[in-house]
Amino acid sequence: MIHKHLIIRAEVKNPITETEVAAEWLQRVVKAIDMKITEHGGPYVDYVNKPNNCGIAGIVMIETSHCSLHIWDKIEPPFVQFDIYSCAEFDEKQVLKLLDEMNPTKIDHICLDRKNSLKEIK
């Protein structure tokens, strides 16, 4: 069994700024990776309006763990931090494809197997 953790940092041109849109995006990610949201697993999304830290914060609990989303939209360049942790296999390319909606100019990502250590999956 794998314990897969995809971690993404992306600079984007069109960050999501509305909580409803972010919640819908999280639901589409879960569907794209063929996972299921737990009965009371959200998504839970809010807009944080704190100086130097404005943007979306969201999480959705899936049957095999979680997805979390953070978007800083009031800085230049706007950027996204997103991760999925799951003890089931999923296709990270499907997540990167959905990230295209925010028009990324730079994407860094890493995929780890966290079962026994922090082993990078290539």
C-alpha positions, -999 to +999 in steps of 0.1 A: +000+000+000+013+034-009+010+066+012+011+091-016+016+128-009+015+153-038+027+188-029+023+216-054+034+253-054+023+273-084+025+309-094-007+318-113-022+346-134-059+338-125-062+328-089-095+316-075-109+344-053-144+332-045-150+305-019-178+289-039-155+285-069-127+271-047-151+245-031-163+234-065-127+231-077-118+209-048-148+187-056-137+184-092-101+174-080-115+147-059-136+134-088-107+136-112-085+114-090-114+089-085-117+095-048-147+101-025-154+128+000-163+115+035-198+120+048-190+152+066-158+160+048-167+193+031-152+209+012-147+236+038-135+269+023-131+304+036-115+336+025-089+349+050-086+387+049-055+392+071-029+418+061-001+402+041-020+369+042-052+374+021-067+345+002-085+312+000-080+284+025-098+252+020-098+215+028-117+184+018-115+151+036-115+121+014-120+085+024-082+079+021-071+112+038-073+149+026-067+176+000-058+212+011-058+244-009-043+278-001-044+307-026-027+340-020-044+364-045-033+398-034+004+394-039+025+395-071+026+370-084-004+353-069+003+317-059-012+284-049-002+258-024-020+226-028-016+191-015-032+157-016-023+129+008-038+095+002-032+059+011-045+050-023-030+055-057-040+085-078-029+103-110-012+136-102-014+146-139-052+150-134-046+175-106-020+194-126-045+195-155-071+212-132-045+236-120-043+249-156-076+267-150-057+293-129-032+299-157+000+289-140+033+306-150+054+284-128+047+251-111+069+231-087+056+198-074+069+167-057+053+134-050+063+114-019+056+079-006+053+085+031+046+049+041+080+041+057+100+073+050+098+103+028+107+086-005+102+107-037+081+090-063+094+097-098 
